[in-house]
């Protein structure tokens, strides 16, 4: 761990980059077409073989997620973890991020770098981050800017093709001036497209700095049902209201909409509270692949026809997961080895 305060003068990550990685020019990173993505789960290693299932499923993007560590939701400190540390977290280190992006690029797959904050206490998710005073807010934005600029420099140096500057920091977005200053600082370092990942619950409608970004990013875990095993017709109907809300924001700012995360558990209640992880301590449950598949079908059928819709990063993808892999992963959000993967591949392949 390295304290962010000690990194304030650092403008680029000092990491040895494999010679074959090279740099991707700003022109090459100009994105056309849809982003056909998955959220990549960092592992203790990565190989070219891990990319093959993505190629078969017509995936053209992965999102990689390093973490910043905040001790408490109200403490204006962010700690940056750039080294490999524990072997289990190699994929979140600078070196792991670079290596994974290189392997993906060799198979025609681009990378969006999507740093998150992890709260050690005083909250359960980044949306709890809220300072007690204006001085604390200024300190927090200074620390967070240093954190995100580190990853902007890493993305620029290593040709990563998109950058997400924040995820679900719901109580911070009213500080419009500070976010605009952060975006300006990031653009001095990174020359690819930018987005912010706003929560489905209303945050995406509260953000006022979409005009300064390239995509309106939405964490698309909208509740679509009050009952288990909904029909596709019911889901299509339920999508009408969120669709209208996103279309209104899109019309106001003139920016395309990107689902920075979207996904469904392999459980009967997948559409009730899509953001809730399955209870891994509960009694064993038979995966409900049909409900997951129907949720995927309704999502793609709703959004793929929209001309302003730019793509999806499916939550989530475990490299190397086998068909007989850990049972809890087959209850959670991955579409791998399930009918949902076939639905994703069909739409991504259109």
C-alpha positions as CSV (number, residue, x, y, z in Angstrom):
1,X,0.0,0.0,0.0
2,X,1.1,3.5,-0.8
3,X,-0.5,6.6,0.7
4,X,-2.0,8.8,-2.0
5,X,-0.5,11.9,-0.3
6,X,2.9,10.6,-1.0
7,X,2.0,10.3,-4.7
8,X,0.9,13.8,-5.4
9,X,3.9,14.7,-7.6
10,X,3.7,11.4,-9.5
11,X,2.4,11.9,-13.1
12,X,2.9,8.4,-14.5
13,X,3.2,4.9,-13.0
14,X,6.8,3.7,-13.0
15,X,6.1,0.2,-14.2
16,X,8.2,-1.8,-16.6
17,X,6.1,-2.3,-19.7
18,X,6.8,-5.2,-22.0
19,X,8.3,-3.9,-25.2
20,X,5.7,-5.6,-27.3
21,X,2.9,-3.7,-25.5
22,X,3.9,-0.4,-27.2
23,X,1.6,2.6,-27.1
24,X,-1.8,2.9,-28.7
25,X,-2.3,6.3,-30.3
26,X,-5.2,8.5,-29.5
27,X,-6.4,8.0,-33.0
28,X,-6.4,4.2,-32.5
29,X,-8.4,4.7,-29.3
30,X,-11.1,6.6,-31.0
31,X,-14.0,4.3,-30.5
32,X,-16.6,3.5,-33.1
33,X,-19.4,1.0,-32.9
34,X,-20.6,-0.6,-29.7
35,X,-18.6,-1.7,-26.7
36,X,-19.3,-5.4,-26.3
37,X,-17.9,-5.9,-22.9
38,X,-17.6,-8.0,-19.8
39,X,-16.3,-7.0,-16.3
40,X,-13.1,-9.1,-15.9
41,X,-12.4,-10.6,-12.5
42,X,-8.8,-10.1,-11.5
43,X,-6.9,-13.4,-10.8
44,X,-3.4,-14.5,-9.7
45,X,-2.3,-14.7,-13.3
46,X,-3.6,-14.3,-16.9
47,X,-2.9,-16.1,-20.1
48,X,-3.8,-15.9,-23.8
49,X,-5.9,-19.0,-23.3
50,X,-8.1,-17.1,-20.9
51,X,-9.1,-14.8,-23.8
52,X,-10.3,-17.5,-26.1
53,X,-13.8,-17.9,-24.5
54,X,-14.2,-14.1,-24.9
55,X,-13.3,-14.3,-28.6
56,X,-15.8,-17.1,-29.2
57,X,-18.5,-15.0,-27.4
58,X,-17.7,-12.0,-29.7
59,X,-16.6,-9.9,-26.7
60,X,-14.5,-6.9,-27.8
61,X,-13.9,-5.2,-24.5
62,X,-13.0,-6.0,-20.9
63,X,-13.3,-3.7,-17.9
64,X,-10.4,-4.1,-15.4
65,X,-10.9,-2.9,-11.8
66,X,-8.1,-1.9,-9.5
67,X,-9.1,-0.7,-6.0
68,X,-8.4,2.3,-3.9
69,X,-8.8,1.8,-0.2
70,X,-10.6,4.3,2.0
71,X,-10.6,3.7,5.8
72,X,-14.0,5.1,6.4
73,X,-16.8,6.7,4.4
74,X,-16.3,10.0,6.1
75,X,-12.4,10.0,6.2
76,X,-10.8,12.0,3.3
77,X,-8.1,9.5,2.6
78,X,-7.6,7.2,-0.3
79,X,-4.8,4.6,-0.4
80,X,-3.4,3.3,-3.6
81,X,-2.3,-0.3,-4.1
82,X,0.0,-0.4,-7.1
83,X,2.1,-3.5,-6.3
84,X,1.3,-7.2,-6.7
85,X,1.0,-7.7,-2.9
86,X,-0.8,-11.0,-2.3
87,X,-0.6,-13.4,-5.2
88,X,-4.4,-13.5,-5.3
89,X,-4.5,-9.7,-6.2
90,X,-1.9,-9.8,-8.9
91,X,-4.6,-8.9,-11.5
92,X,-5.4,-5.7,-9.6
93,X,-1.7,-4.5,-9.5
94,X,-0.3,-2.2,-12.1
95,X,1.8,-5.0,-13.6
96,X,-1.2,-7.3,-13.7
97,X,-3.5,-4.7,-15.3
98,X,-0.8,-4.0,-18.0
99,X,-0.2,-7.7,-18.7
100,X,-3.9,-8.5,-18.9
101,X,-4.6,-5.6,-21.3
102,X,-1.7,-6.7,-23.5
103,X,-3.0,-10.3,-23.7
104,X,-6.5,-8.9,-24.5
105,X,-5.2,-6.6,-27.2
106,X,-3.4,-9.5,-28.9
107,X,-6.8,-11.1,-29.4
108,X,-8.5,-7.9,-30.6
109,X,-10.0,-7.1,-27.2
110,X,-9.8,-3.5,-25.8
111,X,-9.6,-2.5,-22.2
112,X,-11.6,0.0,-20.1
113,X,-9.8,0.7,-16.9
114,X,-12.4,1.1,-14.1
115,X,-11.0,1.9,-10.7
116,X,-13.2,1.5,-7.7
117,X,-13.1,2.5,-4.0
118,X,-13.3,0.0,-1.3
119,X,-14.5,1.2,2.2
120,X,-12.9,-0.6,5.1
121,X,-15.6,0.6,7.6
122,X,-18.3,3.2,8.0
123,X,-20.3,2.1,4.9
124,X,-20.8,-0.8,2.6
125,X,-20.4,0.7,-0.9
126,X,-18.9,3.8,-2.5
127,X,-22.3,5.6,-2.4
128,X,-21.7,6.0,1.3
129,X,-18.7,8.3,0.8
130,X,-19.7,11.7,2.4
131,X,-17.5,14.2,4.2
132,X,-18.3,16.1,7.4
133,X,-17.0,19.5,6.4
134,X,-16.0,21.5,3.3
135,X,-12.3,21.2,4.3
136,X,-12.7,17.4,4.3
137,X,-14.4,17.5,0.9
138,X,-11.5,19.4,-0.5
139,X,-9.0,17.0,1.0
140,X,-11.0,14.0,-0.3
141,X,-11.2,15.4,-3.9
142,X,-7.4,16.1,-3.7
143,X,-6.7,12.5,-2.6
144,X,-9.2,11.0,-5.1
145,X,-7.8,13.0,-8.0
146,X,-4.3,11.7,-7.2
147,X,-5.7,8.2,-7.1
148,X,-7.5,8.5,-10.5
149,X,-4.7,10.4,-12.2
150,X,-2.4,7.5,-11.4
151,X,-4.7,5.2,-13.3
152,X,-5.2,7.7,-16.1
153,X,-1.4,7.8,-16.6
154,X,-1.2,4.0,-16.5
155,X,-4.0,3.8,-19.1
156,X,-2.3,6.4,-21.3
157,X,1.2,4.9,-21.1
158,X,-0.1,1.4,-21.9
159,X,-2.6,2.2,-24.6
160,X,-5.8,1.2,-22.7
161,X,-8.7,2.3,-24.8
162,X,-11.1,3.8,-22.3
163,X,-11.2,5.0,-18.7
164,X,-14.0,5.2,-16.1
165,X,-13.2,8.0,-13.6
166,X,-15.5,6.9,-10.8
167,X,-18.1,4.3,-9.7
168,X,-21.3,4.9,-7.7
169,X,-19.9,7.8,-5.7
170,X,-23.4,9.1,-5.3
171,X,-23.0,11.6,-2.5
172,X,-20.0,13.3,-4.2
173,X,-21.6,14.2,-7.6
174,X,-23.3,17.3,-6.3
175,X,-19.8,18.8,-6.1
176,X,-19.9,19.6,-9.8
177,X,-17.0,22.1,-9.8
178,X,-14.7,19.6,-8.2
179,X,-15.6,16.8,-10.6
180,X,-15.1,19.2,-13.6
181,X,-11.7,20.1,-12.3
182,X,-10.9,16.4,-11.9
183,X,-12.0,15.6,-15.4
184,X,-9.8,18.5,-16.8
185,X,-6.8,17.1,-14.9
186,X,-7.5,13.6,-16.2
187,X,-7.7,14.9,-19.8
188,X,-4.3,16.4,-19.4
189,X,-2.9,12.9,-18.8
190,X,-5.2,10.6,-20.7
191,X,-6.4,11.0,-24.3
192,X,-8.9,8.2,-24.7
193,X,-12.7,8.3,-24.0
194,X,-14.0,8.9,-20.5
195,X,-17.1,7.9,-18.6
196,X,-18.4,7.8,-15.0
197,X,-20.4,4.8,-13.7
198,X,-23.5,6.2,-12.0
199,X,-25.9,4.1,-10.0
200,X,-29.2,3.1,-11.4
201,X,-31.2,4.4,-8.4
202,X,-31.2,8.0,-9.6
203,X,-27.5,9.1,-9.5
204,X,-27.3,9.1,-13.3
205,X,-30.0,11.7,-13.3
206,X,-28.2,13.8,-10.7
207,X,-24.8,14.1,-12.5
208,X,-24.5,17.5,-14.1
209,X,-21.0,16.9,-15.7
210,X,-22.0,14.4,-18.4
211,X,-21.2,17.0,-21.0
212,X,-17.6,16.9,-20.0
213,X,-17.4,13.1,-20.6
214,X,-17.8,10.9,-23.6
215,X,-20.4,8.4,-22.3
216,X,-23.2,8.5,-19.8
217,X,-22.3,5.5,-17.7
218,X,-25.0,3.6,-15.9
219,X,-24.7,0.7,-13.4
220,X,-27.9,-0.9,-14.8
221,X,-29.2,-3.0,-11.9
222,X,-32.8,-1.7,-12.2
223,X,-35.4,-3.7,-10.3
224,X,-37.8,-5.1,-12.9
225,X,-40.0,-7.5,-11.0
226,X,-41.6,-8.1,-7.6
227,X,-42.0,-11.8,-8.1
228,X,-39.7,-14.7,-8.9
229,X,-39.4,-16.2,-12.4
230,X,-40.9,-13.2,-14.4
231,X,-41.9,-13.7,-18.0
232,X,-40.0,-11.9,-20.7
233,X,-43.2,-9.9,-21.6
234,X,-43.3,-8.6,-18.0
235,X,-39.6,-7.7,-18.1
236,X,-40.0,-5.8,-21.4
237,X,-42.8,-3.9,-19.9
238,X,-40.9,-3.1,-16.7
239,X,-38.0,-1.7,-18.8
240,X,-40.1,1.0,-20.3
241,X,-39.7,3.4,-17.3
242,X,-35.9,3.1,-16.9
243,X,-35.6,3.4,-20.7
244,X,-37.5,6.6,-20.7
245,X,-35.5,8.0,-17.8
246,X,-32.2,7.2,-19.6
247,X,-33.5,8.6,-22.9
248,X,-34.3,11.9,-21.2
249,X,-30.8,12.2,-19.8
250,X,-29.3,11.3,-23.1
251,X,-31.4,13.9,-24.9
252,X,-30.4,16.6,-22.4
253,X,-26.6,16.0,-22.8
254,X,-26.4,14.5,-26.3
255,X,-24.0,11.8,-25.1
256,X,-24.4,8.0,-25.8
257,X,-25.4,5.7,-22.9
258,X,-23.1,2.9,-21.8
259,X,-24.0,0.2,-19.3
260,X,-20.7,0.2,-17.3
261,X,-22.2,-2.8,-15.4
262,X,-25.3,-5.0,-16.0
263,X,-26.0,-8.5,-15.1
264,X,-28.3,-11.0,-13.3
265,X,-27.8,-13.8,-10.8
266,X,-28.6,-17.4,-11.8
267,X,-31.5,-17.4,-9.3
268,X,-35.3,-17.2,-9.5
269,X,-35.3,-13.7,-7.9
270,X,-32.7,-12.3,-10.3
271,X,-34.9,-9.4,-11.5
272,X,-36.2,-8.3,-8.1
273,X,-33.1,-6.7,-6.7
274,X,-30.4,-7.4,-9.4
275,X,-27.7,-5.6,-7.4
276,X,-27.9,-8.1,-4.4
277,X,-25.3,-10.9,-4.3
278,X,-26.6,-14.4,-3.7
279,X,-26.3,-15.6,-0.1
280,X,-23.3,-17.9,-0.1
281,X,-24.2,-19.1,3.4
282,X,-27.7,-20.2,2.5
283,X,-28.6,-23.8,1.8
284,X,-27.6,-25.0,-1.7
285,X,-29.9,-23.9,-4.4
286,X,-30.3,-25.2,-7.9
287,X,-29.2,-22.5,-10.3
288,X,-32.2,-20.9,-12.3
289,X,-30.6,-20.5,-15.7
290,X,-34.0,-19.8,-17.4
291,X,-34.6,-16.7,-15.4
292,X,-31.1,-15.4,-16.0
293,X,-31.5,-16.1,-19.7
294,X,-34.9,-14.3,-19.9
295,X,-33.4,-11.3,-18.1
296,X,-30.6,-11.1,-20.7
297,X,-33.1,-11.4,-23.6
298,X,-35.3,-8.6,-22.2
299,X,-32.3,-6.3,-21.7
300,X,-30.8,-6.8,-25.1
301,X,-34.2,-6.5,-26.9
302,X,-34.9,-3.2,-25.1
303,X,-31.6,-1.4,-25.6
304,X,-30.0,-2.8,-28.8
305,X,-32.5,-1.0,-31.0
306,X,-31.8,2.4,-29.4
307,X,-29.5,4.5,-31.6
308,X,-28.0,6.3,-28.6
309,X,-27.1,3.1,-26.8
310,X,-23.3,2.4,-27.0
311,X,-22.9,-0.9,-25.3
312,X,-22.7,-3.1,-22.2
313,X,-20.1,-4.5,-19.8
314,X,-21.7,-7.7,-18.4
315,X,-21.1,-8.3,-14.7
316,X,-19.1,-10.5,-14.5
317,X,-16.5,-12.9,-16.1
318,X,-14.2,-15.3,-14.2
319,X,-11.1,-16.2,-16.3
320,X,-10.6,-19.9,-16.5
321,X,-14.0,-20.8,-15.0
322,X,-14.9,-24.4,-15.9
323,X,-18.4,-25.8,-16.5
324,X,-18.1,-27.7,-13.2
325,X,-16.5,-24.8,-11.4
326,X,-17.3,-23.6,-7.9
327,X,-21.1,-23.8,-7.3
328,X,-21.4,-20.3,-5.8
329,X,-20.0,-18.8,-9.0
330,X,-22.8,-20.6,-10.9
331,X,-25.3,-19.0,-8.6
332,X,-23.8,-15.5,-9.0
333,X,-23.7,-13.1,-11.9
334,X,-21.5,-14.9,-14.4
335,X,-23.2,-16.0,-17.7
336,X,-20.4,-18.5,-18.4
337,X,-21.4,-22.0,-19.4
338,X,-25.1,-21.0,-19.2
339,X,-27.8,-20.1,-21.7
340,X,-27.2,-16.4,-20.8
341,X,-23.8,-16.6,-22.4
342,X,-25.4,-17.8,-25.6
343,X,-27.8,-14.8,-25.5
344,X,-24.9,-12.4,-25.0
345,X,-22.8,-14.0,-27.8
346,X,-25.7,-13.8,-30.2
347,X,-26.3,-10.1,-29.6
348,X,-22.6,-9.3,-29.5
349,X,-22.2,-11.1,-32.8
350,X,-24.8,-9.2,-34.7
